[in-house]
Amino acid sequence: MEGTHTEEPPPVSDLASVERIRAAALHLFAAQGVAATPLRAIAAEARVTVGLIPHHFGSKTGLRDELERWIARQFVDAMQRANEKKGGAGANAADRQVAVRELVDEYPDIRDYMRRELLHPFPGGRLLVLLTQMATESVDDMRERGLVSTDRDRSDQILLTMVRQLGSLFVQPLVDQVIEALPEGERPAVTPALLVDMRYPEDRPTSAD
């Protein structure tokens, strides 16, 4: 059936080919989109036969779905590493945002895939849902540890987490392009990192004029 695949892990002997297929799909999907990437191109880059892709993932849609679950797991693992670095106290929101930046720096194909698919999604994708679930678990963890206020609305904290992490991811390319458009002698020596925040209309500062 289209879009379905087994949830059981492949045999150990197949893990290498599964990982190669996933890495090839991530790279090609990030570069040209899911719709524009044929299975034969993924197979060629992964150095496997085309038939191995439906064997392991059911279809291109199944491969995309598994890839998005893998991406979400990388974010969860990044949060866990951030917590481990802080010991029993746990990582605060700033620490977790640093962990996300380190993740997308380490895996630029994840960054490029997210930019492409969240803005121009291939039908049926669940990456945003999975990342929102991850953000929810991260916020709940910080609330339990006393790292964020439990008096503030939980949904606001989840939304703020998503805006800060994904907003920076999407808008940073604009900052980079503006810098490139400046005369060479006027460009900053170090590219500034964009920080995105969220405020409701009533929180905005009022003009003194």
KELOVEX-793088 format. One line per 4 residues: their letters; for each residue z, y, x of C-alpha. Coordinates in steps of 0.1 Angstrom, whole numbers, plus 5000, padded with zeros to 4 digits. Layout:
N
A) Z,Y,X; ...
# end
This chain:
209
MEGT) 5000,5000,5000; 4991,5035,5013; 5020,5053,5029; 5044,5023,5031
HTEE) 5057,5004,5060; 5085,4981,5068; 5119,4997,5077; 5127,4967,5100
PPPV) 5125,4976,5137; 5096,4960,5155; 5102,4932,5180; 5112,4942,5215
SDLA) 5078,4932,5228; 5062,4957,5205; 5085,4987,5212; 5063,5000,5240
SVER) 5032,5002,5218; 5052,5017,5190; 5065,5045,5213; 5030,5051,5227
IRAA) 5016,5054,5192; 5043,5078,5181; 5039,5099,5212; 5002,5101,5208
ALHL) 5004,5109,5171; 5030,5137,5178; 5007,5152,5204; 4975,5151,5183
FAAQ) 4992,5161,5151; 5008,5190,5168; 4974,5201,5184; 4951,5197,5154
GVAA) 4971,5187,5123; 4976,5154,5105; 4945,5157,5083; 4922,5164,5112
TPLR) 4934,5135,5134; 4918,5101,5128; 4936,5069,5136; 4910,5060,5162
AIAA) 4919,5091,5182; 4956,5082,5181; 4948,5046,5192; 4926,5059,5220
EARV) 4954,5082,5233; 4980,5055,5229; 4958,5029,5246; 4962,5004,5218
TVGL) 4938,4989,5192; 4934,5008,5160; 4948,4978,5140; 4982,4981,5156
IPHH) 4988,5014,5138; 4987,5000,5102; 5004,4969,5116; 5034,4989,5126
FGSK) 5033,5019,5102; 5012,5009,5072; 4989,5039,5073; 4985,5073,5088
TGLR) 5008,5087,5062; 5034,5060,5071; 5030,5070,5108; 5035,5107,5099
DELE) 5066,5098,5078; 5081,5077,5107; 5073,5105,5131; 5091,5131,5110
RWIA) 5122,5108,5108; 5121,5105,5146; 5119,5143,5149; 5149,5146,5126
RQFV) 5168,5120,5147; 5162,5141,5178; 5179,5171,5161; 5208,5149,5151
DAMQ) 5212,5136,5187; 5210,5172,5200; 5239,5182,5178; 5259,5152,5189
RANE) 5253,5160,5226; 5264,5196,5219; 5296,5183,5204; 5302,5159,5233
KKGG) 5299,5188,5258; 5327,5206,5240; 5350,5177,5238; 5374,5174,5208
AGAN) 5369,5210,5197; 5332,5205,5189; 5302,5228,5193; 5301,5261,5174
AADR) 5270,5276,5158; 5258,5293,5190; 5262,5261,5210; 5242,5242,5184
QVAV) 5214,5267,5184; 5213,5264,5222; 5210,5227,5218; 5180,5232,5194
RELV) 5163,5255,5219; 5168,5230,5247; 5153,5202,5225; 5121,5221,5217
DEYP) 5118,5232,5253; 5120,5195,5263; 5096,5184,5236; 5070,5212,5232
DIRD) 5050,5189,5209; 5079,5188,5185; 5079,5226,5185; 5042,5228,5179
YMRR) 5042,5201,5152; 5069,5219,5133; 5051,5252,5135; 5019,5236,5122
ELLH) 5032,5213,5096; 5059,5235,5081; 5035,5264,5077; 5005,5243,5067
PFPG) 5019,5210,5055; 5000,5177,5051; 5008,5166,5016; 5040,5146,5011
GRLL) 5058,5156,5043; 5096,5155,5042; 5104,5171,5075; 5119,5203,5060
VLLT) 5141,5181,5037; 5152,5160,5066; 5160,5191,5087; 5179,5206,5058
QMAT) 5200,5174,5055; 5207,5177,5093; 5217,5213,5089; 5240,5204,5060
ESVD) 5257,5177,5081; 5261,5202,5110; 5276,5228,5088; 5300,5203,5072
DMRE) 5311,5192,5107; 5318,5228,5117; 5337,5234,5085; 5359,5204,5091
RGLV) 5366,5214,5127; 5375,5249,5117; 5346,5264,5136; 5332,5283,5106
STDR) 5349,5297,5076; 5355,5275,5046; 5358,5306,5024; 5322,5314,5028
DRSD) 5297,5298,5005; 5285,5265,5020; 5249,5269,5009; 5248,5303,5026
QILL) 5259,5287,5058; 5233,5260,5055; 5206,5286,5048; 5217,5307,5077
TMVR) 5216,5277,5100; 5180,5270,5090; 5169,5306,5092; 5183,5311,5127
QLGS) 5169,5279,5141; 5135,5278,5124; 5130,5316,5123; 5132,5318,5160
LFVQ) 5109,5288,5164; 5082,5304,5142; 5084,5341,5152; 5089,5337,5190
PLVD) 5051,5332,5194; 5045,5367,5180; 5069,5381,5206; 5050,5363,5233
QVIE) 5016,5375,5221; 5028,5411,5218; 5040,5409,5254; 5006,5395,5265
ALPE) 4989,5424,5247; 5008,5450,5267; 4993,5464,5299; 5001,5441,5328
GERP) 5023,5466,5345; 5044,5473,5314; 5053,5437,5305; 5090,5427,5308
AVTP) 5098,5406,5338; 5115,5381,5315; 5103,5372,5281; 5131,5381,5256
ALLV) 5144,5353,5234; 5142,5362,5197; 5173,5359,5176; 5169,5357,5139
DMRY) 5197,5365,5114; 5200,5367,5076; 5215,5393,5054; 5215,5398,5016
PEDR) 5204,5432,5003; 5240,5443,4997; 5248,5436,5034; 5222,5459,5048
PTSA) 5234,5491,5064; 5227,5522,5044; 5210,5553,5059; 5231,5583,5065
D) 5202,5606,5054
# end
